[in-house]
Amino acid sequence: YAPAVPANPDPIKPAPLAASAAHQRRLREIWRSAGWPCQDLIEAELLAAGLLERVRHGGGRETLRVTDAGVAALAATLERNRARRGAHEALVERVAREMTRAGRIAWRGLALRAHVDDGEGRWVMAMPDVFSIRHTTVEDWLEPAAHEIKVSRADLLSDLRRAHKREAYRALSSQCWYVLKQGIADAEEIPMEFGVMFASEGGALEVARPAPRRAMRLPLATWMALARASAEPPADDEAQAWLADVDAPPREDA
């Protein structure tokens, strides 16, 4: 006796796919490629979630194709990334502007070589979101500062796992800061060698923990990179700031 099967049985719905970077990356790779299968667990989860499907060819060959649901997932990821980049760039611009208002010369998007003393003496590339120096002709008073901006917790946690990146910032700066979107982390989660600022939705930057300062001089390679790059222009309301006594020693409370 065979039990009756319903005419339209409800399909088994797979569990929602975790939106991890690994799954998103694999989905993009298959979208751009011929879709040759790797047959690993990430691929199995994408298939089970209905974001990929198998296509069988003659001779037993099999490739993968992104489904309509997968295309929708790619588009949603792209939209989220655009929104995140927009929020990130807006905060980068705000920090750079605050540095110029404070009488500093600021740059965005620099790529600087830094020598990291991690036991191997490696050279690494550092790309601080904002890099600035005081507007002075006295080298010992430059106080180079690096600001790293984070608007998402996932991005922050990924950054905190890269110790060599943090050491590169410290090798190039007398003070280093993390500028965080309000609510993504607490100041205690940031290493003590970094200062912490919080950026509110209203636009204010609040210092949660000052950055430790140490004396340093910029290496020649950094000077050459600054000479090739374009500094942030001062705003109109900052024109008088450039007429100040730029060679005055930095104040203790600055």
Disulfide bonds with the S-S distance in Angstrom:
none
